[in-house]
Amino acid sequence: MTFTPTIPAPSATADRSKELLSNAVFGHKQKATLKERLFAMWFRQLVYTQIWEDPVMDMQALNLGADDHVVTIASGGCNALSYLTANPAKVTAVDLNHAHVSLNKLKMAGLRALPDYDDFFQFFGVAQASSNVRVYKTLIAPKLDADSRHYWEGGPIGFRRIRMFAKGFYKYGLLGQLIGIIHWGAKLHGVKLDELLTQPTQQAQETWFDNKVAKIFDSKLMAKICSSPFALYNLGIPPSQHNALCDEQPDNMAQVLKERARRLATVVPIQDNYFAWQAFGRRYDATGQSALPPYLMRSHYAQVKANVHKLSVEQSNIRDAIARMDVRSVDAVVLLDAQDWMSNEEITALWREITRAAKPGARVIFRTAGVTSPVDVCFTGDLQGKWVRDDATSDTLGPTDRSGIYGAFHLYRLQA
C-alpha cells in the first residue's frame, strides 16, 4: 500500500537515539571499547516488540494505588500499558530508543482509534494480517504524532515498517529475528521449539525441555557461540551484562543460558506464560486469554482504553526525565535492567534524582542479569540509609517472574 508522506523525513528522533544510547552505554568513559560501540549502534533500531519483564509481578511488588505516579522505562510498552489495569493516577514511560517510543505511541493511538477489543487484538495481539496496513492508514495514523508516523511509514527501500503488522510483527525486532535464527538452529538438531506449546502439563514441559532442548545447549557449537559477547547482542545483552552472567559460570555461558531457558519454559503451565509463547512459538496465543500481557486481555480492555490518557511517553534518559519532575511527585519507579549498563557513578546520580522526586513510601523495582544488586554500594553520603531492599518480597517474587531470564528481582523502599 502506498502512503502519502505526512511530513518530510526528519531524522531528529533517530539522531537523538544515537546520542542517548551512546551516552547510556559508554558516555561515562573516556574511551569506549569496540564492543560497547557496536552494542550502542546495534540498539538504535527496533529491539523489543514486547517487553521481557512480567508486569503482573511488577504490580504485585509495587501495590499501586489510585493516587500513584509510576515512572518506567518504556521498551516495548507492554508494562506501561498493563500498569493502567491497576488504575494509577499517572504513568510516565521513557526510552532512549525512538523505535520503542514510536511503538508505545502506536499502541496508544490504537487504543484511541480502533472501535473495539477484537480490532485492537487483531492488530496488536495477532499482528499478522494484510488488512492491518489499511487499518493503520485509515484509523490509527490520523491519531499519531508526526515523528511516530515518520517512523512507521518509513523504512528500508521497498518495505515500510508498518508492514511488519501484516507479516507477523513479533517475528521482527532484533530479538524477534534472533529467536527465528534459534528456531532454525533447533531444527538442525531435529527439534521443533513450538512443540512446547502443546505440552499438557508443567511436568510434561520439564520433560520435553530436558529431552529435546537441553542437548542443544550442551553442544560444542552452542558453547562456542555463547562464549562470544557479540553473538549475544541480539538478545539485548550489553557487555556489562555479559560479564555479570559470566560470573555465575565463567567457563560455560551456554549452561547459564540453558538454565534461564529452562526456567522460561517451565516456570508455570504454558497456557499461562506469554513469554514462553513468544520465545518458543514466536507469537501470542490467539485463542486464549491467559497467555497474554494484561493490556491485551479482553477482561482489561475497557479499563486500559479508559485510562490511556494517564500514560505519557517521551524519548529521554530516565535520570534526565526524573530530574525534570517536581519534588515528591513520584511513587514508583521501574528501571527494568538498565542499571546493568551503568557505572557506579551513574547509578548514584540516578538514585539521587529518584530520592529528590520520591514521595514518602516510594518503591523502586528492577532486574539484574546476575544475582547481586548493584545499588547498595552506591548508597553513600546523602543516600546512605535512605533506601532498603525488601528482601522477603524480592526473593519471593523473583522466582515467579514468567519471563525467567533474569538472575534476580529487586524491590527497594524509601525509608521514613
Rosetta blueprint (number, residue, H / E / L):
1 M L
2 T L
3 F L
4 T L
5 P L
6 T L
7 I L
8 P L
9 A L
10 P L
11 S L
12 A H
13 T H
14 A H
15 D H
16 R H
17 S H
18 K H
19 E H
20 L H
21 L H
22 S H
23 N H
24 A H
25 V H
26 F H
27 G L
28 H L
29 K L
30 Q L
31 K L
32 A L
33 T L
34 L H
35 K H
36 E H
37 R H
38 L H
39 F H
40 A H
41 M H
42 W H
43 F L
44 R L
45 Q L
46 L L
47 V L
48 Y L
49 T L
50 Q L
51 I L
52 W L
53 E L
54 D L
55 P H
56 V H
57 M H
58 D H
59 M H
60 Q H
61 A H
62 L H
63 N L
64 L L
65 G L
66 A L
67 D L
68 D L
69 H E
70 V E
71 V E
72 T E
73 I E
74 A L
75 S L
76 G L
77 G L
78 C H
79 N H
80 A H
81 L H
82 S H
83 Y H
84 L H
85 T H
86 A H
87 N L
88 P L
89 A L
90 K E
91 V E
92 T E
93 A E
94 V E
95 D E
96 L L
97 N L
98 H H
99 A H
100 H H
101 V H
102 S H
103 L H
104 N H
105 K H
106 L H
107 K H
108 M H
109 A H
110 G H
111 L H
112 R H
113 A H
114 L L
115 P L
116 D L
117 Y H
118 D H
119 D H
120 F H
121 F H
122 Q H
123 F H
124 F H
125 G H
126 V H
127 A L
128 Q L
129 A L
130 S L
131 S H
132 N H
133 V H
134 R H
135 V H
136 Y H
137 K H
138 T H
139 L H
140 I H
141 A H
142 P H
143 K H
144 L L
145 D L
146 A H
147 D H
148 S H
149 R H
150 H H
151 Y H
152 W H
153 E H
154 G L
155 G L
156 P L
157 I L
158 G L
159 F L
160 R L
161 R H
162 I H
163 R H
164 M H
165 F H
166 A H
167 K H
168 G L
169 F H
170 Y H
171 K H
172 Y L
173 G H
174 L H
175 L H
176 G H
177 Q H
178 L H
179 I H
180 G H
181 I H
182 I H
183 H H
184 W H
185 G H
186 A H
187 K H
188 L H
189 H L
190 G L
191 V L
192 K L
193 L H
194 D H
195 E H
196 L H
197 L H
198 T H
199 Q L
200 P L
201 T L
202 Q H
203 Q H
204 A H
205 Q H
206 E H
207 T H
208 W H
209 F H
210 D H
211 N H
212 K H
213 V H
214 A H
215 K H
216 I H
217 F H
218 D L
219 S L
220 K H
221 L H
222 M H
223 A H
224 K H
225 I H
226 C H
227 S L
228 S L
229 P H
230 F H
231 A H
232 L H
233 Y H
234 N H
235 L H
236 G L
237 I L
238 P L
239 P H
240 S H
241 Q H
242 H H
243 N H
244 A H
245 L H
246 C H
247 D H
248 E H
249 Q L
250 P L
251 D L
252 N L
253 M H
254 A H
255 Q H
256 V H
257 L H
258 K H
259 E H
260 R H
261 A H
262 R H
263 R H
264 L H
265 A H
266 T H
267 V L
268 V L
269 P L
270 I H
271 Q H
272 D H
273 N L
274 Y H
275 F H
276 A H
277 W H
278 Q H
279 A H
280 F H
281 G H
282 R L
283 R L
284 Y L
285 D L
286 A L
287 T L
288 G L
289 Q L
290 S L
291 A L
292 L L
293 P L
294 P H
295 Y H
296 L H
297 M L
298 R H
299 S H
300 H H
301 Y H
302 A H
303 Q H
304 V H
305 K H
306 A H
307 N H
308 V H
309 H H
310 K H
311 L E
312 S E
313 V E
314 E E
315 Q E
316 S L
317 N L
318 I H
319 R H
320 D H
321 A H
322 I H
323 A H
324 R L
325 M L
326 D L
327 V L
328 R L
329 S L
330 V E
331 D E
332 A E
333 V E
334 V E
335 L L
336 L L
337 D L
338 A H
339 Q H
340 D H
341 W H
342 M L
343 S L
344 N H
345 E H
346 E H
347 I H
348 T H
349 A H
350 L H
351 W H
352 R H
353 E H
354 I H
355 T H
356 R H
357 A H
358 A E
359 K E
360 P E
361 G E
362 A E
363 R E
364 V E
365 I E
366 F E
367 R E
368 T E
369 A L
370 G L
371 V L
372 T L
373 S L
374 P L
375 V L
376 D H
377 V H
378 C H
379 F L
380 T L
381 G H
382 D H
383 L H
384 Q L
385 G L
386 K L
387 W E
388 V E
389 R E
390 D L
391 D H
392 A H
393 T H
394 S H
395 D H
396 T H
397 L H
398 G H
399 P H
400 T H
401 D L
402 R L
403 S L
404 G L
405 I L
406 Y L
407 G L
408 A E
409 F E
410 H E
411 L E
412 Y E
413 R E
414 L E
415 Q L
416 A L
